[in-house]
Amino acid sequence: MTPLYYIVSVVLVGFHSLFSQVLPADGGAAWVLSIIGLTLVIRAALIPLFVKQIKSSRNMQMLQPKVRELQKKYGHDRERLAQETMNLYKDAGTNPFASCLPILVQMPIFLSLFRMLDQASRNGEGRGVLSDELARQFGNAELAGVVPISETFWANATGGGSWAVIVVAIVLVLAMTGTTFLTQRQLMAKNMPADALTGPYAQQQKMLLYVLPVVFGISGVAFPIGVLIYWTVSNLWTMGQQFYVIRNNPAPGTPAEKAKQERDEAKAARKRARRGEPEPVVEVAPVEETSPKPPARQQPKRQTRSQRKKR
């Protein structure tokens, strides 16, 4: 954890030095803004991994029809099915585990911030470039002068602590779980084609849709306020970043792609209207007119000789 302590503390102390120019150095506002600045720096550094995650997720969606064909063909042989499925992913240049990279990379940073805040509040002990004096300020900082950022919901709820801490922690835990749910739901509702909503990959996405918010909600009651702020801001970044990608670069055959086409057509129509240009005429192939067929000639009825004589 030592390298991570240095990475986190350098960014954290740097932002604290910046905000201390206009805010009290030992106040909670400067440290909360420093945590938010740390979050933004970490998430900006993870943009390449996020792009890789989006591409991998899109490729997984596009491969679902072929995966179902393999299931029909090798459904009786699970080992052969797994082998052929991995070969399919390899040929397509995608990795089913790439979608987990951003969260896996964030977890050590998350834990290092948790440990730094915990040690600062308990022992006044710094880590990395965070000195002991700054660590004591960090551990004793209070949001709005009322809510210590080192306190947790669980400690205050079970020990009869501050109601302000309990309320703020509940709001942050709900925000953390809600943004996690909405981010996953946004991906499934707008950027997945209809044929990708069935199969094992879709079942995995649906499971994550409900499991991840529950996990974060249960574990969030033991996180300090400062760590909850970090994770909530990180989720808001993820939701906004994903919204931008889905809106501007949707997967083929998805509702997001249809919405983008409609926006592009409306934008083009507004440009033509400003320039005074007429609407483009859609040429329709002419339908060949066929002249009506003459009525079929009726053959006269056969008559006997006596009838012909009478006529």
Disulfide bonds with the S-S distance in Angstrom:
none
